[in-house]
């Protein structure tokens, strides 16, 4: 497996992988499936997106986006990581996160943050293994399919020696 910076031509495959996560309901509050056009809007010079390929096929991605619009938070990015069902458990998520961490550093970010459902054990283990710490829990953060869900807050400082 190899990782590289994503390009807009990857948008359809990224959308398909993200849609698997939406359909499963274990990794996101989102319920509206995404199109390639939706994902193309994620691309800009400031926020890195990486993909992981296996045999030339994109099997996972990790992306950053704006955390908050205030200038004081300009060095913090929110992130997501998703792996195709068929590629899970083989290191694609770890490679995606390791690559995203490096790309975020190069882009000048000092911290990555996200939220994970408490029962999403695979993501929590992945993030712990890639240097993230669990900060706390937002209780009843939002509803997913009519049920209130908590989320675990995670962060990783990128400027530590």
N, C-alpha and C positions, 0 to 999 in steps of 0.2 A: 504494500500500500504506500501511496505517496500523497503528500498534501501540497496544495498550491493555492495562490490567491485566486478567488473566484472571478469570473468575468460574466458580463450580461448574457452571454450565450449559454451559461449554466442555469439560467433562471427557471426553465421548465422542469429540469431535474430537481433543483432545490425545492420548487413548489410541490412536486410529487412527494418528496421525502417529508416535507413539512406537513402535507395533507395527511400522511399516515399518522403523524403525531396528533393532529387535530381529530381524526376519526377515532383514535384510541382513547382520547380523553385523559391520559395519564401525565401529559407533559405540558399542557397549555390550557388556558381558559378559552381560547379561541374556538369558535364553532363554524365560522365561515371558511370554506375551502379557498385556497389561494390559487391564482393563475400565474402564468409566467409574467404577464404584465404587472401584476401586483409586486412580484419579487424584483423585477427590473427596477422598480422605484427605490429599492433598498440600496442600490449602488450609488455611492458617491466617493469622493476622494478621501474623506475624513474617517469613515467607519469601515474597517476591514471586514471582509467576508472570506472565509477559506473553504475549500472543498477537499475531500479525501477521495482519491480514486483507487480502485482495485481493478487491475486488468484493463485500464483505460475507461472504466465506467465510474461515474460519481456515485458513491455509496453513503456519503455523509457530508454535513457542513456545520460550520460554526460561524455566527455572525455577531457583529456589534451594532449598536444603535445608540441614539442619544439617551442619556440618563435623565437629565433635566435641562431646560433651556437657559437657565441662569448661568452667567459667565463663571461664577465661582465653582461650578461643577463641570467645566469644560474638559477636565482631565479624567473624568469618570465615564465609562461606557457600560451600557447594559449589554448582556450577551445571551445567546441561545445556542444550543447544540442539538442536532438531530442526526440520527443514523437510520438508514433504510432497514426495514424489518429483516431482510435477508442477510444483512451484514452485521447485525448486532452481536456483541460478545466476542469480537475478533480484533479489537483495538482501534477501530475507526474513530470512535468517540474520543479516545485518549489522544490520538494523533491530531484530530481536528482541534482539540482544546490546546494542546502544546503549540500548534502552529498559530492559533488565534492569539494566544498569550504573547508570542514573539511579535506578531504583526501589530498587536495593540501597543506594545512597547515602542516599536519603531514609529508608530503613528503619534507617539507622545502622550499616551494615556498613562495615568499612574494607578488606576484601579479599575477592576472589572467587578460588576455586581449582577445578581439575578435573584430569582425566586424559584423554588422547586417544591412540588407537592411532597408532603412528608412521606407518602407511601411510594414515591418514585425512587426506590432503593438503588436501582442501577445508576441513575444520574447522581444521586448523593455520593455513592462510592466513587464514581468517576471524578467528581469534583474534588472530593477529599484527596484522592490520589494525584491530582494535578495542582495541589497546593491551595485550594480554597478552604476557607473556614466558614462554619455555620454560625451566623451572628445571633439569630433568634428566630422567632416565629411570629408572623402576622396572622392573628386569628381571624377567621371569617373574612378573609381578604376580598373574595368575590364569589359569585355563584357560577357553578359549572353544571349545566344540564339540570338546573333547578335545585342544586344542593350547595350549601355554603361550604367553601373549601379554605383550609389553612394553607399557608406557604412557609417554607423555611427560607430565610434570607441568607444568601451566600456572598462572600466577597474574597477578592484576592488583590493584594497590593502588588504592583508591578515594579516598584522602584526600590524594593529591598535589595541589599547586597547579596 
